[in-house]
Amino acid sequence: MLDGGAPGLVLDLSGVTSCDSSSLATAIVLWQHAAEIGTGFVLVAVPDRLVRLMRVAGVQSLIPVCPATWSAGS
């Protein structure tokens, strides 16, 4: 569970082999929760399919996405 003292949530999707609208819905819920408690949220190594879903749903500009080479220590 996230709390206000957490530096942020980094969701690394590099191991994800399948994603659909439920995956996007989960990412949106996590992003909203992070925003509610005032912490950051970023998706890393997002599969192309999820990027396309984000674009269609109009949330691509809302949820930060980083390339696979990004790390929490960067």
C-alpha positions in Angstrom: 0.0 0.0 0.0 1.2 3.5 -0.8 1.5 6.1 1.8 2.2 9.8 1.7 5.8 9.2 2.7 6.6 7.0 -0.3 8.8 8.7 -2.9 6.6 7.2 -5.6 5.4 4.1 -7.4 7.4 2.7 -10.3 5.6 0.0 -12.1 8.1 -2.0 -14.3 6.2 -3.8 -17.0 9.2 -5.3 -18.7 8.1 -8.9 -17.9 4.5 -8.4 -19.1 3.7 -10.6 -22.0 0.0 -9.9 -22.3 -2.1 -6.8 -21.6 -5.6 -5.6 -22.4 -8.1 -3.0 -21.2 -8.1 -4.5 -17.7 -4.3 -3.8 -17.5 -5.0 -0.2 -18.5 -7.8 0.1 -15.9 -5.4 -1.2 -13.2 -2.7 1.3 -14.2 -5.3 4.1 -14.1 -6.5 3.1 -10.6 -2.9 3.0 -9.4 -2.1 6.4 -11.0 -5.3 7.9 -9.4 -4.4 6.5 -6.0 -0.9 7.9 -6.2 -2.2 11.3 -7.1 -4.7 11.2 -4.2 -2.0 10.7 -1.7 0.4 13.1 -3.3 3.0 10.7 -4.6 4.5 10.1 -8.0 3.6 7.3 -10.4 5.4 6.1 -13.5 5.2 3.1 -15.9 8.5 1.6 -17.1 9.0 -0.6 -20.2 5.4 -0.4 -21.3 4.4 -2.9 -24.0 3.4 -1.4 -27.3 -0.1 -2.8 -27.0 -0.6 -0.9 -23.7 0.8 2.3 -25.2 -1.8 2.0 -28.0 -4.6 1.4 -25.5 -3.4 4.4 -23.5 -3.5 6.5 -26.6 -7.0 5.4 -27.6 -8.3 6.0 -24.1 -6.7 9.4 -24.0 -4.6 8.8 -20.9 -1.2 8.7 -22.6 -0.5 12.3 -21.6 -1.6 11.8 -18.0 0.4 8.8 -16.9 4.2 9.2 -17.2 5.9 6.5 -19.2 9.7 5.8 -19.2 11.7 3.6 -21.6 12.9 0.2 -20.5 16.4 1.5 -19.8 15.2 3.9 -17.1 15.7 2.8 -13.5 14.4 4.2 -10.1 18.0 5.2 -9.3 18.2 7.5 -12.4 
